[in-house]
């Protein structure tokens, strides 16, 4: 994403990002929808031969995670207003980001199964104060995990950062970025509401599924990923300075001595240079990579 005039995030900007590369976006949607239909069909069939049918269906989460990596990588490029090459970038995302996405999906699978089991336990028992308290605590935990996951995945595809550091930042940004997280969650709920309305209006689940199959296949995947990445990146941008697309510009800015942190003294910078160069440090009101601080200190060394 190019520097210059400050970007104004809005609904118009969101859809402009999508429409500017609409053809490539549709191709990405299809690249993701094909494995969804294949694995979904397999899981649906297996659900009839075991009593643990719902847990079999939930296996779609880890099975699709490498493809989800490709999808989110493409969504990151769209959000950053970079040129999108659907097939190339989808494959690149799968190749470079599959491992953290798989690990995250395994955690998501366990938590999703836990949510289902918990809902069965809580059903009809919320009048009990103990169960009600437990339900509230579980809801808060689910909200935290969803926000954490969205921030973690967004950082992986928009920021030059290691997964371990992304985990730490995702936890730290839970409160500070809560507004953006809620915007993403509410937007996704609205999408679900629209889809559910089709089922209600038709009155026939099979008819509704057939009517929604093609529209969902060519629109829904990137819409889902972009809603998350576009909203959450706004808080990532505030806390993580060096994005993948800005790293070169940031380096040039530091070398030229024009960085926004240049008003800090050499002694102040030296307080932050010890530690992992790839780690992000809170300095000057924002988070900056330690290696950038080291470069700045070297430039100012007496």
C-alpha positions in Angstrom: 0.0 0.0 0.0 1.5 3.3 -1.1 2.2 6.1 1.4 0.9 9.6 0.7 -2.6 10.9 1.4 -4.0 9.3 4.5 -6.4 6.5 3.6 -10.0 6.8 4.6 -11.5 3.5 5.5 -15.2 3.3 4.6 -17.8 1.0 3.1 -17.2 2.7 -0.3 -13.5 2.0 0.1 -14.1 -1.6 1.0 -16.2 -2.3 -2.1 -13.9 -0.3 -4.3 -11.0 -2.6 -3.3 -13.2 -5.6 -4.3 -14.6 -4.2 -7.5 -11.3 -2.8 -8.8 -10.1 -6.4 -9.3 -13.4 -8.1 -9.5 -12.4 -10.6 -12.1 -9.4 -11.9 -10.1 -11.6 -11.9 -6.9 -14.1 -14.2 -8.6 -11.3 -16.6 -9.6 -10.0 -16.7 -6.0 -13.6 -17.4 -4.8 -13.8 -20.4 -7.2 -10.3 -21.6 -6.2 -11.6 -21.8 -2.6 -15.1 -23.0 -3.3 -13.9 -26.1 -5.2 -12.1 -27.7 -2.2 -15.0 -26.6 0.1 -17.5 -28.5 -2.1 -15.2 -31.5 -2.4 -14.3 -31.8 1.3 -17.8 -30.7 2.4 -19.3 -33.5 0.3 -16.9 -36.1 1.8 -17.6 -34.9 5.4 -21.3 -34.8 4.8 -21.3 -38.4 3.5 -19.2 -39.6 6.4 -21.5 -37.9 8.9 -24.2 -40.5 8.0 -22.0 -43.5 9.0 -21.0 -42.4 12.5 -22.8 -41.1 15.6 -20.2 -38.3 15.9 -21.5 -36.6 12.7 -21.2 -33.0 13.9 -17.6 -33.5 14.9 -16.9 -35.0 11.5 -18.3 -32.0 9.8 -16.2 -29.7 12.0 -13.1 -31.4 10.5 -13.6 -29.1 7.5 -11.9 -26.4 9.6 -8.4 -28.0 9.6 -8.9 -29.7 6.2 -9.5 -26.4 4.5 -6.8 -24.4 6.4 -4.2 -24.5 3.6 -6.7 -23.2 1.2 -7.8 -20.6 3.7 -4.2 -19.5 3.9 -4.4 -18.8 0.1 -7.7 -17.1 0.4 -6.6 -14.7 3.2 -3.3 -14.0 1.4 -5.3 -12.8 -1.6 -7.7 -10.8 0.7 -4.6 -9.1 2.2 -3.4 -8.0 -1.2 -6.9 -6.6 -2.0 -7.0 -4.7 1.3 -3.6 -3.3 0.7 -4.7 -2.3 -2.8 -2.0 -4.4 -4.4 -2.3 -6.0 -7.8 -3.9 -9.4 -7.4 -3.0 -12.4 -9.6 -5.5 -14.9 -8.4 -3.8 -18.3 -9.2 -0.3 -17.1 -8.4 -1.1 -15.4 -5.1 -3.5 -18.1 -4.0 -0.7 -20.7 -4.5 1.8 -18.4 -2.8 -0.4 -17.9 0.2 -0.8 -21.7 0.5 2.9 -22.2 0.2 4.1 -19.6 2.6 1.4 -19.4 5.2 0.0 -23.0 5.4 1.8 -24.0 8.6 0.5 -21.3 11.0 -3.0 -21.5 9.4 -3.1 -25.3 10.1 -1.9 -24.9 13.7 -4.6 -22.2 14.2 -7.2 -24.4 12.6 -6.5 -27.2 15.0 -7.1 -24.9 17.9 -10.2 -23.6 16.2 -11.5 -27.2 15.7 -11.0 -28.1 19.4 -12.7 -24.8 20.5 -15.6 -25.3 18.1 -16.2 -28.8 19.4 -16.0 -27.4 22.9 -18.5 -24.8 22.1 -20.9 -27.4 20.7 -20.6 -29.6 23.8 -21.0 -26.6 26.1 -24.1 -25.5 24.3 -25.6 -28.9 24.8 -24.8 -28.7 28.5 -26.2 -25.2 29.0 -29.4 -25.8 27.0 -32.4 -25.3 29.2 -30.2 -24.7 32.3 -29.5 -21.0 32.2 -31.9 -20.3 35.1 -29.2 -21.9 37.3 -26.9 -19.0 38.5 -23.8 -21.3 38.3 -24.6 -22.4 34.7 -25.5 -18.8 33.7 -22.1 -17.5 35.1 -20.3 -20.3 33.3 -22.2 -19.5 30.1 -21.2 -15.8 30.3 -17.5 -16.7 30.9 -17.6 -19.1 27.9 -19.1 -16.4 25.7 -16.4 -13.9 26.7 -13.7 -16.5 25.9 -15.3 -17.3 22.5 -15.3 -13.5 21.7 -11.7 -13.3 22.7 -10.7 -16.2 20.6 -12.5 -14.9 17.5 -10.9 -11.5 17.9 -7.5 -13.1 18.5 -7.8 -15.4 15.5 -8.9 -12.6 13.2 -6.0 -10.4 14.3 -3.5 -13.3 14.1 -4.5 -14.3 10.5 -4.7 -10.7 9.4 -1.1 -10.0 10.5 0.2 -13.1 8.8 -1.0 -11.9 5.4 -0.4 -8.1 5.7 2.6 -7.6 8.0 6.2 -8.9 7.8 6.1 -10.7 11.1 6.8 -14.1 12.6 3.8 -16.2 13.8 5.1 -16.2 17.4 5.2 -12.4 17.4 1.8 -12.3 15.7 0.4 -14.3 18.6 1.7 -11.9 21.1 0.5 -8.8 19.2 -3.0 -10.4 18.6 -3.4 -10.8 22.4 -2.2 -7.3 23.1 -4.5 -5.7 20.5 -7.7 -7.4 21.8 -8.8 -4.4 23.8 -7.3 -1.7 21.7 -8.8 -3.1 18.5 -12.1 -4.3 19.9 -14.1 -1.8 17.9 -12.6 -3.0 14.6 -13.1 -6.6 15.7 -16.8 -5.9 16.5 -17.3 -4.2 13.1 -16.0 -7.4 11.4 -18.1 -9.7 13.5 -21.3 -7.6 13.0 -20.7 -7.5 9.3 -20.3 -11.2 9.1 -23.5 -11.6 11.2 -25.3 -9.5 8.6 -24.1 -11.7 5.8 -25.3 -14.8 7.7 -28.7 -13.0 8.3 -29.1 -12.4 4.5 -28.3 -16.0 3.7 -30.6 -17.3 6.4 -33.4 -15.0 5.1 -33.3 -17.0 1.8 -34.0 -20.2 3.6 -36.8 -18.6 5.6 -38.4 -17.0 2.5 -38.3 -20.2 0.4 -39.5 -22.5 3.1 -37.6 -25.3 1.4 -34.0 -25.9 2.5 -33.1 -27.8 -0.7 -34.4 -25.1 -2.9 -32.6 -22.4 -0.9 -29.3 -24.4 -1.1 -29.6 -24.7 -4.9 -30.5 -21.0 -5.2 -27.5 -20.0 -3.1 -24.9 -22.4 -4.4 -23.6 -20.4 -7.3 -23.8 -16.9 -5.7 -22.1 -18.2 -2.6 -19.4 -20.0 -4.6 -18.5 -16.9 -6.6 -18.9 -14.2 -4.0 -18.9 -15.5 -0.4 -15.3 -16.7 0.2 -13.5 -13.4 -0.6 -16.3 -11.4 1.0 -15.9 -13.3 4.2 -12.1 -13.0 4.2 -12.1 -9.3 3.1 -14.5 -8.3 5.8 -12.1 -9.7 8.4 -8.9 -8.5 6.9 -10.2 -5.0 5.9 -11.6 -4.2 9.3 -8.9 -5.8 11.5 -6.0 -4.4 9.4 -7.1 -0.9 10.5 -6.0 -1.7 14.1 -3.0 -3.7 12.9 -1.9 -0.6 10.9 -2.1 1.5 14.1 0.1 -0.8 16.1 2.4 -2.5 13.7 4.3 0.0 11.6 6.2 -2.0 9.1 3.8 -3.7 6.7 5.0 -6.0 4.0 4.4 -3.4 1.3 6.0 -0.6 3.3 9.1 -2.3 4.6 11.3 -0.9 1.8 9.9 2.6 2.2 10.4 2.4 6.0 14.0 1.4 5.6 14.6 4.3 3.2 12.9 6.7 5.6 15.1 5.5 8.5 18.3 5.9 6.3 17.3 9.4 5.4 16.8 10.4 9.0 13.2 11.4 8.4 11.4 8.8 10.5 8.6 10.0 12.7 10.6 8.8 15.7 13.7 10.9 14.9 12.9 13.3 17.7 13.9 10.6 20.2 17.4 10.9 21.6 20.2 8.3 21.1 20.0 7.4 24.8 16.2 6.8 24.6 16.6 4.5 21.6 19.4 2.5 23.3 16.9 1.5 26.0 15.1 -0.6 23.4 17.8 -2.2 21.3 18.5 -5.3 23.5 16.5 -8.3 22.5 15.1 -10.1 19.5 15.6 -7.9 16.4 12.3 -9.2 14.9 10.3 -8.4 18.0 7.9 -5.4 18.1 8.5 -2.8 20.8 6.1 -0.2 22.0 7.9 3.2 21.5 6.7 6.7 20.7 3.1 5.7 21.0 3.2 2.8 18.5 4.8 -0.6 18.0 8.0 -0.7 16.0 10.2 -3.6 15.0 13.4 -3.7 17.2 15.7 -4.0 14.2 14.4 -0.7 12.9 15.2 0.9 16.3 18.7 -0.5 16.0 19.1 1.0 12.6 17.9 4.4 13.9 20.3 4.2 16.9 23.3 3.3 14.6 22.5 6.4 12.5 22.4 8.6 15.6 25.5 7.1 17.4 27.8 9.8 18.6 
